[in-house]
C-alpha cells in the first residue's frame, strides 16, 4: 500500500511537470513542480517561509487542539445525555448549515488581526464534525455489550471507559480527520482578511503579484500538513484500538 501511494505521488508529480511544461505553458495558470521547488528554496533562503509556517502552524495547532478537546467532550455529553442533545442539537444544526467562513471578517473585526481571530475561525470550523461524529459513535454502541456489562455488575465508569469510548473511537478519529481539513481552511481563509504573516497571507500576496510558484509553495505545504495529520491520527487509532485493524484484516 505504501509503495502504491509512493508510485501514485511520483506519477502525479511527473504528469504535473509534463502538463505545465508542454500543454499549458503559461506560468500564470500553472507552474511545474521544479519551479515550485526553486521558489521554496528562495523563500527559505530569505527567511520568509519560516515565518509564514510558524504563524499558521501556531494558529492551526491552537484552533484544532481546542476543537478536539471541546468537540470530544461535548460529543460524549450529547451521546450519553438526551437532555444535552435536545438542548444543543438545534444550535449545532444551525451552525453546521451556516457557511462559517463568512464569519471570518467579523472575527477579524471583533478580535483584531492577531492570531486569536484565526484560532477562533479554525476552532469553529473544526469543532462541529468532531462533536457530531463523537456523539454518533457513543449512540451507536452495541446495546448488547452494555447489557452484558451491567449483568456482571459493571459500574457506570467501567461501561463508559471500557465499552462506550473504545466502541466510539473510530468515529472520534474520523471526526478529528475531518476537523483537520476544516481547521486548515479556517486558518487560511481568516488570514485572507487581515494578517501580516501566515500561509494564507502568502497565498493572497502571491496571487496579487501573479507569483504562481510562491502560491503553489503555500498550497503544497498546507496539503502536506493535512496528509501528515491524517497519517498521525491513523497511527494513533491503531495504537489505541489495535483490534479494529485485526477485524478489518479478518
C-alpha positions as CSV (number, residue, x, y, z in Angstrom):
1,X,0.0,0.0,0.0
2,X,2.8,2.4,0.9
3,X,4.6,1.5,-2.4
4,X,1.4,2.1,-4.3
5,X,1.0,5.5,-2.7
6,X,4.6,6.5,-3.5
7,X,4.2,5.5,-7.1
8,X,0.9,7.4,-7.3
9,X,2.6,10.5,-5.9
10,X,5.6,10.2,-8.3
11,X,3.3,9.7,-11.3
12,X,1.2,12.7,-10.3
13,X,4.2,14.9,-10.0
14,X,5.5,13.7,-13.3
15,X,2.2,14.4,-15.0
16,X,2.0,17.8,-13.4
17,X,5.5,18.6,-14.7
18,X,4.6,17.5,-18.3
19,X,1.3,19.3,-18.4
20,X,2.8,22.5,-17.0
21,X,5.8,22.4,-19.4
22,X,4.3,21.1,-22.7
23,X,0.5,21.5,-22.5
24,X,-0.5,24.7,-20.6
25,X,2.8,26.6,-21.0
26,X,1.6,29.6,-19.1
27,X,3.2,30.2,-15.7
28,X,0.3,32.5,-14.7
29,X,-2.0,29.5,-14.8
30,X,0.2,26.6,-13.6
31,X,3.9,26.1,-12.9
32,X,5.8,22.8,-13.0
33,X,6.9,21.3,-9.7
34,X,10.5,22.2,-10.5
35,X,9.6,25.9,-10.4
36,X,7.8,25.3,-7.1
37,X,11.0,23.8,-5.6
38,X,13.0,26.8,-6.8
39,X,10.5,29.2,-5.2
40,X,10.6,27.1,-2.0
41,X,14.3,27.3,-1.7
42,X,14.2,31.1,-2.4
43,X,11.6,31.7,0.3
44,X,13.6,29.7,2.8
45,X,16.8,31.5,2.0
46,X,15.1,34.8,2.6
47,X,13.6,33.6,5.8
48,X,10.0,34.4,4.8
49,X,8.7,30.9,4.6
50,X,9.7,30.0,8.1
51,X,7.8,33.0,9.5
52,X,4.7,32.1,7.5
53,X,4.8,28.5,8.5
54,X,5.4,29.3,12.2
55,X,2.4,31.8,12.4
56,X,0.0,29.5,10.5
57,X,1.2,26.5,12.4
58,X,0.6,28.0,15.8
59,X,-2.9,29.2,14.7
60,X,-3.7,25.7,13.4
61,X,-2.5,23.8,16.4
62,X,-4.3,26.1,18.8
63,X,-7.6,26.1,16.9
64,X,-7.6,22.3,16.1
65,X,-6.3,21.4,19.6
66,X,-9.1,23.4,21.3
67,X,-11.7,22.0,18.8
68,X,-10.5,18.4,19.6
69,X,-10.9,18.8,23.3
70,X,-14.2,20.7,23.3
71,X,-15.6,18.5,20.4
72,X,-14.9,15.2,22.1
73,X,-16.2,16.4,25.5
74,X,-19.4,17.9,24.0
75,X,-19.9,14.9,21.7
76,X,-19.7,12.5,24.6
77,X,-22.1,14.6,26.7
78,X,-24.6,14.6,23.8
79,X,-24.2,10.9,23.3
80,X,-24.9,9.9,26.9
81,X,-27.5,12.6,27.8
82,X,-30.8,13.1,26.0
83,X,-31.2,16.5,27.8
84,X,-27.9,17.8,26.5
85,X,-28.6,16.5,23.0
86,X,-32.0,18.3,22.9
87,X,-30.5,21.5,24.2
88,X,-27.6,21.6,21.8
89,X,-28.9,19.9,18.7
90,X,-30.7,23.0,17.2
91,X,-27.6,25.1,17.7
92,X,-25.3,22.5,16.1
93,X,-27.6,22.0,13.2
94,X,-27.8,25.8,12.6
95,X,-24.0,26.2,12.8
96,X,-23.3,23.2,10.6
97,X,-25.7,24.6,7.9
98,X,-24.2,28.0,8.1
99,X,-21.2,29.0,6.0
100,X,-18.9,29.6,8.9
101,X,-16.1,31.1,6.7
102,X,-18.5,34.0,6.2
103,X,-17.9,34.9,9.8
104,X,-14.1,35.3,9.3
105,X,-14.3,39.1,8.6
106,X,-16.4,39.5,11.7
107,X,-13.9,37.7,13.9
108,X,-11.2,39.9,12.5
109,X,-13.2,43.0,13.4
110,X,-14.1,41.7,16.8
111,X,-10.7,40.2,17.8
112,X,-8.3,42.2,15.6
113,X,-5.7,41.0,13.1
114,X,-3.8,39.0,15.7
115,X,-3.8,35.2,15.9
116,X,-6.9,35.0,18.1
117,X,-9.3,35.7,15.2
118,X,-7.7,32.9,13.1
119,X,-7.8,30.5,16.0
120,X,-11.5,31.3,16.5
121,X,-12.4,30.6,12.9
122,X,-10.3,27.4,12.8
123,X,-12.0,26.2,16.1
124,X,-15.5,26.9,14.9
125,X,-14.9,25.1,11.6
126,X,-13.2,22.1,13.1
127,X,-15.3,21.5,16.2
128,X,-18.6,20.7,14.5
129,X,-17.7,17.4,12.7
130,X,-15.8,16.3,15.9
131,X,-18.9,16.8,18.0
132,X,-21.2,15.1,15.5
133,X,-19.0,12.1,14.9
134,X,-18.3,11.6,18.6
135,X,-21.9,11.7,19.6
136,X,-22.8,9.3,16.8
137,X,-20.2,6.9,17.9
138,X,-21.4,6.9,21.5
139,X,-25.1,6.5,20.5
140,X,-24.4,3.6,18.0
141,X,-22.6,1.5,20.7
142,X,-23.9,-2.1,20.7
143,X,-26.5,-2.2,23.4
144,X,-25.9,-5.9,24.0
145,X,-22.4,-5.1,25.1
146,X,-23.7,-2.6,27.6
147,X,-26.4,-5.1,28.9
148,X,-23.8,-7.8,29.3
149,X,-21.5,-5.5,31.3
150,X,-24.4,-4.5,33.5
151,X,-25.3,-8.1,34.1
152,X,-21.7,-8.5,35.5
153,X,-22.3,-5.5,37.8
154,X,-20.0,-3.2,35.9
155,X,-20.1,0.4,37.2
156,X,-21.1,3.3,35.0
157,X,-17.4,4.4,34.8
158,X,-16.4,0.9,33.7
159,X,-19.1,0.9,31.0
160,X,-18.1,4.3,29.8
161,X,-14.3,3.8,29.6
162,X,-14.3,0.1,28.6
163,X,-17.2,-0.1,26.2
164,X,-18.5,3.3,25.1
165,X,-15.2,5.1,24.4
166,X,-13.5,2.1,22.7
167,X,-16.6,1.5,20.5
168,X,-16.8,5.2,19.5
169,X,-13.0,5.6,19.0
170,X,-13.3,5.0,15.2
171,X,-16.0,7.7,15.0
172,X,-13.9,10.1,17.1
173,X,-10.8,9.7,14.9
174,X,-13.0,10.2,11.8
175,X,-14.3,13.4,13.3
176,X,-10.7,14.5,14.1
177,X,-9.7,13.7,10.5
178,X,-12.5,15.9,9.1
179,X,-11.6,18.6,11.6
180,X,-8.0,18.8,10.4
181,X,-9.0,19.8,6.9
182,X,-11.6,22.3,8.2
183,X,-9.2,23.8,10.6
184,X,-6.6,24.4,7.9
185,X,-9.3,26.0,5.7
186,X,-10.3,28.2,8.6
187,X,-6.8,29.5,9.2
188,X,-6.1,30.2,5.6
189,X,-9.5,32.0,5.0
190,X,-9.1,34.0,8.2
191,X,-5.6,35.1,7.1
192,X,-7.1,36.4,3.8
193,X,-9.0,39.1,5.7
194,X,-6.3,40.6,7.9
195,X,-2.8,39.5,9.0
196,X,0.8,40.3,8.4
197,X,2.1,36.8,8.1
198,X,0.9,33.2,7.5
199,X,0.5,30.8,4.6
200,X,-2.9,32.3,3.8
201,X,-1.2,35.7,3.6
202,X,1.5,34.3,1.4
203,X,-1.2,32.9,-0.9
204,X,-3.0,36.2,-1.0
205,X,0.1,38.3,-1.7
206,X,1.4,35.8,-4.3
207,X,-1.8,35.9,-6.2
208,X,-1.8,39.7,-6.2
209,X,1.7,39.7,-7.6
210,X,1.0,36.8,-10.1
211,X,3.7,34.8,-8.4
212,X,2.2,31.4,-9.1
213,X,5.3,29.5,-7.9
214,X,5.2,31.0,-4.4
215,X,1.4,30.4,-4.3
216,X,1.9,26.7,-5.0
217,X,4.6,26.5,-2.3
218,X,2.0,27.5,0.3
219,X,-0.7,25.2,-1.2
220,X,1.7,22.2,-1.2
221,X,2.7,22.9,2.4
222,X,-0.9,23.1,3.5
223,X,-1.7,19.9,1.7
224,X,1.3,18.2,3.3
225,X,0.2,19.2,6.7
226,X,-3.2,17.8,6.1
227,X,-1.8,14.5,4.9
228,X,0.7,14.2,7.8
229,X,-2.0,15.0,10.3
230,X,-4.3,12.3,8.9
231,X,-1.4,9.7,8.9
232,X,-0.7,10.6,12.6
233,X,-4.3,10.2,13.5
234,X,-4.4,6.8,11.8
235,X,-1.3,5.7,13.7
236,X,-3.0,6.9,16.9
237,X,-6.1,4.9,16.2
238,X,-4.0,1.7,15.5
239,X,-2.2,2.2,18.8
240,X,-5.4,2.9,20.9
241,X,-7.6,0.3,19.1
242,X,-5.4,-2.4,17.5
243,X,-8.3,-4.8,17.4
244,X,-10.0,-2.8,14.7
245,X,-7.2,-3.3,12.2
246,X,-7.2,-7.0,13.0
247,X,-11.0,-7.1,12.5
248,X,-10.6,-5.5,9.1
249,X,-7.9,-8.0,8.0
250,X,-10.0,-10.9,9.0
